[in-house]
Amino acid sequence: MEKLTDIKEMVKLIYHALDDKKAEDIKVIDIRNVSVMADYFIVASGDNMNQLHAMQNEVDKALYEHGVHAKQIEGNRSSTWILMDYEDVIVHLFSQEDRLFYNLEKIWQDGILVDCENL
């Protein structure tokens, strides 16, 4: 299997994987002009830990099928914030409460919100 190298295609795959698992308020933030750590942040919420882990598994499966493996995943079965590092794309999966508390969208407000339909 050939590894997916197009970052925008990776973002689309992640977005659709999250959407398939009913992730809430999926935001894609283009941070290429404000950070060197990644090109995109993807932030999404889930209602409970089971949904968060289903979202994580779906993203990981979708990318794995395209030859992309996580550099690192932070979080465990009792986590309410899961971070998935795919080098150029970092995925943040939150409980509603943690998402409000950490407010990554505000911290990264200098990034550009991306409409995934237009990637």
RODO-2510 file (C-alpha; in nm, 4 decimals, decimal comma):
residues 119
     n   res          X          Y          Z
     1     m     0,0000     0,0000     0,0000
     2     e     0,1303     0,3418    -0,0953
     3     k     0,1477     0,5961     0,1845
     4     l    -0,0849     0,8934     0,1557
     5     t     0,1323     1,2035     0,1224
     6     d    -0,1209     1,4737     0,0323
     7     i    -0,1903     1,6621     0,3567
     8     k    -0,5260     1,7962     0,2365
     9     e    -0,6404     1,4415     0,1535
    10     m    -0,5312     1,3345     0,5025
    11     v    -0,7363     1,6166     0,6547
    12     k    -1,0403     1,5098     0,4500
    13     l    -1,0020     1,1479     0,5610
    14     i    -0,9818     1,2532     0,9248
    15     y    -1,2785     1,4874     0,8921
    16     h    -1,4971     1,2174     0,7360
    17     a    -1,3846     0,9537     0,9884
    18     l    -1,4853     1,1864     1,2716
    19     d    -1,8121     1,2737     1,1020
    20     d    -1,8900     0,9021     1,0573
    21     k    -1,8651     0,8603     1,4355
    22     k    -2,0944     1,1597     1,4971
    23     a    -1,8188     1,3868     1,6307
    24     e    -1,9539     1,7261     1,7252
    25     d    -1,8360     2,0669     1,6100
    26     i    -1,5442     1,9458     1,3973
    27     k    -1,3063     2,2349     1,3313
    28     v    -1,0065     2,2279     1,0998
    29     i    -0,7531     2,5033     1,1661
    30     d    -0,4773     2,5791     0,9177
    31     i    -0,1779     2,6749     1,1345
    32     r     0,0910     2,6717     0,8640
    33     n     0,1482     3,0465     0,8956
    34     v     0,1536     3,0556     1,2772
    35     s     0,3420     2,7425     1,3845
    36     v     0,6081     2,4989     1,2704
    37     m     0,4699     2,2094     1,4762
    38     a     0,2103     2,1073     1,2184
    39     d     0,0122     2,2261     0,9182
    40     y    -0,3351     2,1602     1,0589
    41     f    -0,5115     2,1114     1,3904
    42     i    -0,8387     1,9236     1,3866
    43     v    -1,0565     1,9678     1,6946
    44     a    -1,3728     1,7706     1,7677
    45     s    -1,5940     1,6821     2,0624
    46     g    -1,7646     1,3665     2,1780
    47     d    -2,0418     1,3084     2,4301
    48     n    -1,8618     1,0452     2,6360
    49     m    -1,5387     0,8455     2,6632
    50     n    -1,6740     0,5589     2,4530
    51     q    -1,7520     0,7963     2,1671
    52     l    -1,4110     0,9655     2,1984
    53     h    -1,2395     0,6287     2,1660
    54     a    -1,4620     0,5252     1,8756
    55     m    -1,3621     0,8516     1,7052
    56     q    -0,9941     0,7814     1,7764
    57     n    -1,0194     0,4281     1,6411
    58     e    -1,1989     0,5418     1,3251
    59     v    -0,9370     0,8097     1,2489
    60     d    -0,6526     0,5690     1,3149
    61     k    -0,8133     0,3002     1,0968
    62     a    -0,8818     0,5395     0,8082
    63     l    -0,5242     0,6661     0,8035
    64     y    -0,3714     0,3219     0,8615
    65     e    -0,5552     0,1976     0,5508
    66     h    -0,3685     0,4688     0,3589
    67     g    -0,0278     0,3845     0,5052
    68     v    -0,0238     0,6678     0,7617
    69     h     0,0642     0,5852     1,1205
    70     a     0,0380     0,8050     1,4261
    71     k     0,3686     0,9388     1,5506
    72     q     0,2165     0,9518     1,8970
    73     i    -0,1208     0,9193     2,0676
    74     e    -0,1802     1,0697     2,4111
    75     g    -0,4754     0,9579     2,6199
    76     n    -0,6170     0,6334     2,7542
    77     r    -0,9554     0,4686     2,8167
    78     s    -1,0395     0,7211     3,0912
    79     s    -0,9133     1,0294     2,9078
    80     t    -1,1413     1,3154     2,8152
    81     w    -0,8792     1,4652     2,5813
    82     i    -0,7064     1,2505     2,3209
    83     l    -0,4241     1,3918     2,1110
    84     m    -0,3273     1,2132     1,7900
    85     d    -0,0059     1,3326     1,6275
    86     y     0,0287     1,2564     1,2575
    87     e     0,3183     1,5032     1,2193
    88     d     0,1592     1,7442     0,9701
    89     v    -0,1868     1,7030     1,1217
    90     i    -0,2650     1,6959     1,4933
    91     v    -0,6075     1,5746     1,6030
    92     h    -0,7569     1,6842     1,9364
    93     l    -1,0598     1,4894     2,0604
    94     f    -1,2304     1,6404     2,3648
    95     s    -1,5206     1,5959     2,5992
    96     q    -1,7471     1,9002     2,5799
    97     e    -1,6207     2,0259     2,9171
    98     d    -1,2515     1,9910     2,8354
    99     r    -1,2986     2,1567     2,4989
   100     l    -1,4555     2,4605     2,6630
   101     f    -1,1857     2,4664     2,9316
   102     y    -0,8830     2,4430     2,7010
   103     n    -1,0429     2,6493     2,4212
   104     l    -0,7864     2,5620     2,1531
   105     e    -0,9824     2,7500     1,8916
   106     k    -0,9182     3,0744     2,0813
   107     i    -0,5515     2,9933     2,1461
   108     w    -0,5015     2,9254     1,7739
   109     q    -0,7271     3,2065     1,6515
   110     d    -0,4444     3,3351     1,4304
   111     g    -0,4872     3,0182     1,2259
   112     i    -0,7414     2,9963     0,9453
   113     l    -1,0616     2,7971     0,9885
   114     v    -1,0919     2,5634     0,6918
   115     d    -1,4159     2,4634     0,5258
   116     c    -1,3508     2,0940     0,4610
   117     e    -1,5887     2,0969     0,1669
   118     n    -1,3428     2,3288    -0,0107
   119     l    -1,0157     2,1502     0,0601
***
